[in-house]
Amino acid sequence: MATEVDRVAASICGPGAGALDREQALIVAEAQIARKQIRRARAAIMDLALPTQSPGVTASVPPVERCALYVDQLLRLERYERRALARRKRAVRVASLRD
């Protein structure tokens, strides 16, 4: 993951960026990669919530209850995503104030 963060940060700030700009670009890149991982995790949970793909959940469990089993995980991902977005927004704001 570190190399991906470095690659994204380098594309954001460019090779001649100062230390502070590079730091803000790293924060933005980390948040972007976290969001990508969150989207993948959310999609995997949603796939599990589908009636035909829920391992260990019998067909006798109603669809609404089956989905309710995954709500807590989805809510945690939502909070984590909001925090990542806030970190990204703050880093962009700091970087734009320097320009």
C-alpha positions as MATLAB code, in Angstrom:
seq = 'MATEVDRVAASICGPGAGALDREQALIVAEAQIARKQIRRARAAIMDLALPTQSPGVTASVPPVERCALYVDQLLRLERYERRALARRKRAVRVASLRD';
ca = [
       0.000    0.000    0.000;
       2.860    2.407    0.739;
       4.075    2.355   -2.838;
       0.574    3.061   -4.101;
       0.273    5.975   -1.666;
       3.630    7.320   -2.843;
       2.615    6.955   -6.486;
      -0.691    8.784   -5.967;
       0.972   11.491   -3.862;
       3.619   12.031   -6.539;
       0.927   12.473   -9.173;
      -0.851   15.011   -6.940;
       2.065   17.242   -6.032;
       4.677   16.584   -8.697;
       8.393   15.912   -8.318;
       9.472   19.427   -7.279;
       7.051   19.860   -4.384;
       8.192   21.087   -1.009;
       8.029   19.036    2.174;
       4.715   20.496    3.360;
       3.051   20.064   -0.038;
       4.352   16.492   -0.184;
       2.965   15.816    3.298;
      -0.477   17.119    2.337;
      -0.382   15.088   -0.883;
       0.408   11.971    1.156;
      -2.609   12.613    3.385;
      -4.845   13.061    0.339;
      -3.421    9.910   -1.266;
      -3.894    7.839    1.900;
      -7.501    9.002    2.124;
      -8.131    8.179   -1.527;
      -6.725    4.683   -1.132;
      -8.717    4.167    2.064;
     -11.855    5.154    0.170;
     -11.055    2.639   -2.559;
     -10.610   -0.106    0.051;
     -13.829    0.925    1.772;
     -15.755    0.738   -1.505;
     -14.388   -2.772   -2.114;
     -15.285   -3.867    1.422;
     -18.763   -2.367    1.093;
     -19.327   -4.205   -2.195;
     -18.182   -7.478   -0.624;
     -20.566   -7.021    2.311;
     -23.430   -6.174   -0.014;
     -22.679   -9.322   -2.014;
     -22.834  -11.347    1.201;
     -26.155   -9.769    2.084;
     -27.712  -11.138   -1.082;
     -29.863  -14.177   -0.327;
     -28.028  -16.596   -2.630;
     -24.510  -15.753   -1.436;
     -24.773  -15.637    2.359;
     -22.523  -18.389    3.744;
     -23.774  -19.933    6.956;
     -27.157  -18.215    6.740;
     -29.966  -20.604    5.996;
     -32.604  -19.906    3.408;
     -35.178  -19.741    6.205;
     -33.830  -16.342    7.330;
     -36.008  -13.612    5.787;
     -34.189  -11.196    3.450;
     -34.722   -8.216    5.759;
     -33.165  -10.025    8.706;
     -30.349  -11.284    6.505;
     -29.509   -7.702    5.500;
     -29.758   -6.588    9.124;
     -26.893   -8.947    9.944;
     -24.581   -6.716    7.899;
     -25.871   -3.270    8.863;
     -23.393   -2.852   11.723;
     -20.455   -3.561    9.409;
     -21.803   -1.141    6.809;
     -22.255    1.586    9.419;
     -18.663    1.147   10.594;
     -17.448    1.461    7.017;
     -19.563    4.590    6.580;
     -17.962    6.235    9.634;
     -14.490    5.253    8.461;
     -15.195    6.692    5.019;
     -16.441    9.971    6.492;
     -13.242   10.291    8.532;
     -11.133    9.608    5.424;
     -13.070   12.256    3.500;
     -12.581   14.754    6.322;
      -8.811   14.094    6.363;
      -8.667   14.577    2.599;
     -10.720   17.758    2.733;
      -8.539   19.207    5.491;
      -5.330   18.384    3.584;
      -6.663   19.968    0.401;
      -7.667   23.069    2.357;
      -4.197   23.371    3.935;
      -2.509   22.894    0.568;
      -4.739   25.467   -1.118;
      -4.011   28.029    1.611;
      -0.310   27.741    0.802;
      -0.803   28.661   -2.857;
];
